[in-house]
């Protein structure tokens, strides 16, 4: 590699690293909300019961993640990305509420712990 090509590679790499934090630092409200909802995903079945309801819940969560990945991959602008994150948040919330609702019908209660 000659000196000019090496210098060009170093400069372009430096410019890329300067531009990346500004772009990477911007997080939309929709993405923040979706990440907050993702933090509420149940890691274990409520009351230790691994049954049809638990597996349906896990399937819904995995499908939402797959769809988010696909939507973000095909996004052409910021609005598409925001829509993808908003849809992901909505699907996770719906899956969690449906799981809890069905458990309550069976007499279980989902514990929610809030730490301040």
Secondary structure, DSSP 4 states (H G I P E B T S, - for coil): --HHHHHHHHHHHHHHHHHHHHHHT---HHHHHHHHHHTTS-SS-GGG--SHHHHHHHHHHHHHHHHHHHHHHT--SHHHHHHHHHHHHHHHHHHHHHHHHHHHHTT---------
